[in-house]
Each structure stands twice: as structure tokens, then as C-alpha cells.
């Protein structure tokens, strides 16, 4: 394709989608730093407040599969604008919450908005750029995931210490209003299909049951205890639901999620091993501020400042990520990144209250840089071999898996802490059960290297323009 034939890059729309993604990530990342303060205010355990994070991610993962049908039925523009409005309005509800159930309910509404906001916006951009602009589009849509967490931990600590945790949610309102006004002006209109596909009610129900049961099973594992009466039936329900959903979606003529895209090996690798990678990596920034506050005795501001170093590494390495993909190839880059990440998690496990601050920050910067490289490589690999006809299903599956396994990461973090509390006497780390938890996460991360090793040598070379 000549340069003249290539579609013009929709910079304005890409920036808008990136901004709303920034708002969503800022909201979730800021919340982690404030968990101890929220727990004190609502008179519950700090780890119980983690359900406010999981509830959001569960909702997003459940609603995203329906987003493809919603876009077909109503077109992307009105869905996207309504999603921004719902996200901002539910943020007000979160700020006004007086109990944990109310906060969780408002987070569920936020999840509905987030599930329709970011994936729909991403789909608009991907459809507009085609394969020639894929790497550039992924770069634009990745930077919020890098920059927002840099701002969020310190911002969350300062807001919690100086103004109170409720203002964490209030800051979404002006961002949402601006995004809505800009979206009305920039978001392109599209033609509604004359015969939109019917909603697969059975498939939607099976997905909801499977995802919800799985997250309930993870939530049954608490630090120092396991509720087997909840875990056993929930895990069984999840397993049965997954099998039933797979059989239904494979046999249906109009499935909620088209599974045909799973025939693409690179996409399937991202959906399996890449999702495992996301879950483990997402567990780290959940554990860090809790470790700093609960184990080291730091203030929310001090904990937020330290976690900022992790995400600063994300941003610092960004300019060299695409050149690295071109020079090394995605397979080799992922193998090196995963191996280095395992080693760094081992170093994080050895950090303690007496470790010099600058040394802890340096380790977190390196960890953040590796996180950035891994996420960008997997995001690029996901759509590299997907045909345009499968793009909607691929985008839906990928977005749902990202949110779901980020939520699974929170559950894995609690499970790792629970196991770590039982074996910390065998592994005398300065941070106690947190150190043991990082070792367990490193072992799980090593499994992701198997998927990277099975990738073709030239995986995604046609979109990375490998040198």
C-alpha cells in the first residue's frame, strides 16, 4: 500500500480515547493507595475493601462481551458518549458512599461505563487505521496506561492525607465532562447495520455466571483463612459455566463472542499466556502500597511516592520499546523481559523497612520498565495476525481478558499473601508474608515464558517492521 492510499491517522479521536483511558486507569490506580483509609472510614478490613476493585473489574469483564452487540445495535458514537457520562456520574456516587456495599454498587455502575467506554473507543481507532497504522495506534492507546499510574500513587496519597479519599473519585467528574464535550465534537458518526445481530442471551448469561463465580471463588481466599463453603461451590460453578459457555459459543450461529479468532495462534497465545502475565504483573502494584503502609508503617503519601517509581519506569522506557520490538523481534523480547521480571521480583521480595529508599525506588523503576515492555509487546502481538473481519470479536475478547485478569491479579495477590503468611517462617524476608508472596508471583510469572518460547521466531514481524 502506498503512502497516498493509507488512511489518515485519526489523531484527535486517538487522543480522546487515550484521555478517557487515562481517566479510567487513574481512578483504579489511585484507589489502591487509599484502601487503608477507606477501610478505617467504613469500619471494615483493608483487604475487604479490595472487593471495590474486584467488583469494578468483574463488571467490566462481564459487560465487555456485550459491547460488540451494543455497538452494532446503536453505533459507536452514542454508546461511547453515554459511557463517559455514566462513568462520571457513578464517580459522584462513589464519592458519596457511606458503606462498603454502597461503594461496591457504585463501582459496579462505573464498571458498566468503563466496559463500554474504552473498548468501543479502541475499536473506532483500530478500524480507522488498519494494519499500516497498528503499531502507531497501539502506542497512542498505551501511553495512558503508562502515564496515569505515574501520577496516581502520589496523587492518591496526597489526596487521602490532605483532603480525604472521597475526593479521589470526585476528580473524575471534570475529566469526564471535558471528555464528553470533546467527544461530541470529534467522535465520528457511523451507519447502523440494517440487520444488527441478535443478542445472544444464553451466551451472555453463561459468561456472567462463569466470571462471577470465578471471582467469588478467588475472594473466598483471605489472608490467613479460606472459606471452603464458598470456594468449593463457586469454583465448581465456574468450571461448569466455562465448559457450557465454550460449547454454546462454538455451536451458536450468532454467538455473543465469536471464537473463530482463536484459530489465530498469536492471538490465542496473548489470550492465554499474555493474560497470565497481566494477572501477575497487576498483582504487584496492588501489594506494594499495602506493604509500605501495613508492614513498613509509611504514610499514604510516602507509599504513593514509592509506587510512583514503579510507573515512572514504564514511561522512561517507552521511547525505546518499539525499536526493541523491531530489532529483537517480539518473541525474543518477551523471553528476555519475562526472565528479567522474574529476577526483579526476587529482588523486590528482599526489600525491607531498612532498605535505603533510593535502592527500593531503583528496583521499582526497573520493574516498571520491564512491565511497560511486556504490555506493549503483548498488545502489539494481539492484533498482528487478526483479519479485519475478526477485529470486533478479537477486540472484545482481548479487552475482556485484560480487565478480567487484572481482577484475577488482585485475587492472586491476596491468595499469594495468604500462602505467604503460612510459609514466611521458611522464607525469612524482611517484609514477611509480602516477600513470600513476591516469590510465589515470580514462580507463576516464569510459566508465562513457556508461551513466549512457543511463538514463531518472526511473530508480528510484518507489523513491527523488524530490522
Secondary structure by P-SEA (a helix, b strand, c coil): cccccccccaaaaaaaaaaaaaaaaaaaaaaaaaaaaaaaaacccccccaaaaaaaaaaaaaaccaaaaaaaacccaaaaaaaaaaaaaaaaaaaacccaaaaaaaaaaaaaaaaacaaaaaaaaaaaccccaaaaaaaaaaccccccccccaaaaaaaaaccccccccccaaaaaaaaaaaaaccbbbbbccccccccaaaaaaaaaaaaaaaaaaaacccccccaaaaaaaaaaaaaaaaaaaaaaaaccccccccccccccaaaaaaaaaaaaaaaaaaaaaaaaaaaacccccccaaaaaaaaaaaaaaaaaaccaaaaaaaaccaaaaaaaaaaaaaaaaaaaaaccccccaaaaaaaaaaaaaaaaaaaaaaaaaccccccccaaaaaaaaaaaaaaaaaaaaaaaaaaaaaaaaacccccccccaaaaaaaaaaaaaaaaaaaaaaaccccccccccccc
